[in-house]
């Protein structure tokens, strides 16, 4: 049985969110929540919220025990907000503020 939770347009760069998602992929949900709490990355707090939401969805679907389910997490790139920063001699730089779409899937299948 699979349950999932999706967060779209998260204001964190996909590269930084993937760093955290790679660390929890394949772990049990309960263990991942504990490790996310002590990670120094900003994306860890965001992914922790999505993971808790997926666990609540699993509980609502009457899954066995959401804390014992394995995690499949992936991060896709969302749209970028473009901002202009003035530079010397009348020039300008474009700053891209990247967004992410974060998906956390909980499954009770054992990893082979």
C-alpha positions as CSV (number, residue, x, y, z in Angstrom):
1,X,0.0,0.0,0.0
2,X,1.3,3.4,-0.9
3,X,0.4,6.9,0.4
4,X,1.9,10.1,-0.7
5,X,2.1,13.8,0.1
6,X,3.1,16.5,-2.3
7,X,4.3,20.1,-1.6
8,X,4.4,22.3,-4.7
9,X,6.1,25.7,-5.0
10,X,8.3,25.2,-2.0
11,X,10.7,28.2,-1.7
12,X,13.9,26.1,-1.6
13,X,16.2,25.3,-4.5
14,X,15.8,21.8,-5.8
15,X,19.5,21.1,-5.5
16,X,19.4,21.9,-1.8
17,X,16.2,19.9,-1.2
18,X,17.6,16.8,-3.1
19,X,20.5,16.8,-0.7
20,X,18.1,16.1,2.2
21,X,15.8,13.8,0.2
22,X,18.7,11.6,-0.7
23,X,19.6,11.2,3.0
24,X,16.2,9.9,4.0
25,X,15.3,7.8,0.9
26,X,14.9,4.1,1.8
27,X,14.7,4.7,5.6
28,X,11.8,3.9,7.9
29,X,9.5,7.0,8.4
30,X,10.0,7.1,12.2
31,X,13.8,7.0,11.9
32,X,13.8,9.7,9.1
33,X,11.7,12.1,11.3
34,X,14.3,11.9,14.0
35,X,17.2,12.4,11.7
36,X,15.4,15.3,9.9
37,X,14.9,17.1,13.2
38,X,18.7,17.3,13.8
39,X,19.8,18.2,10.3
40,X,21.3,21.7,9.9
41,X,19.6,22.3,6.5
42,X,16.6,24.5,5.9
43,X,15.1,22.0,3.5
44,X,15.0,19.4,6.3
45,X,12.2,21.3,8.1
46,X,10.2,21.6,4.9
47,X,10.7,17.9,4.0
48,X,9.8,16.9,7.5
49,X,6.5,18.6,7.2
50,X,5.7,16.8,4.0
51,X,6.8,13.5,5.6
52,X,4.5,14.1,8.6
53,X,1.7,14.8,6.1
54,X,2.3,11.5,4.2
55,X,2.3,9.7,7.6
56,X,-1.1,11.3,8.5
57,X,-2.4,10.3,5.0
58,X,-1.3,6.7,5.7
59,X,-3.0,6.7,9.1
60,X,-6.2,7.9,7.5
61,X,-6.0,5.1,4.9
62,X,-5.8,2.7,7.8
63,X,-2.2,1.6,7.0
64,X,-0.4,-0.9,9.3
65,X,1.9,1.5,11.1
66,X,3.0,4.7,9.3
67,X,6.3,4.8,11.3
68,X,7.4,1.4,9.8
69,X,6.8,2.3,6.2
70,X,9.7,2.9,3.8
71,X,10.3,6.3,2.2
72,X,10.5,7.1,-1.5
73,X,11.2,10.9,-1.8
74,X,12.0,12.9,-4.8
75,X,12.3,16.6,-5.7
76,X,11.4,18.2,-9.0
77,X,12.2,21.7,-10.1
78,X,9.4,24.2,-10.1
79,X,9.2,27.6,-11.7
80,X,11.9,30.3,-11.0
81,X,11.1,33.8,-9.9
82,X,13.4,36.2,-11.7
83,X,14.7,39.3,-9.9
84,X,16.9,42.0,-11.3
85,X,20.0,43.2,-9.4
86,X,21.6,46.5,-10.6
87,X,25.3,46.3,-11.4
88,X,28.0,48.9,-12.2
89,X,27.8,51.1,-15.3
90,X,24.1,50.7,-15.8
91,X,24.2,46.9,-16.3
92,X,21.9,44.4,-14.6
93,X,22.1,40.8,-13.4
94,X,19.2,38.4,-13.2
95,X,18.8,36.5,-10.0
96,X,16.8,33.3,-10.2
97,X,14.9,32.3,-7.0
98,X,14.2,28.6,-7.6
99,X,11.3,26.7,-6.3
100,X,10.8,22.9,-5.8
101,X,8.0,20.4,-6.0
102,X,8.6,17.9,-3.2
103,X,6.9,14.4,-3.2
104,X,7.2,11.9,-0.4
105,X,5.7,8.4,-0.9
106,X,5.4,5.9,1.9
107,X,5.2,2.3,1.0
108,X,5.1,-0.9,3.0
109,X,7.0,-2.9,0.5
110,X,10.4,-4.2,1.6
111,X,13.4,-2.9,-0.3
112,X,15.3,-5.6,-2.2
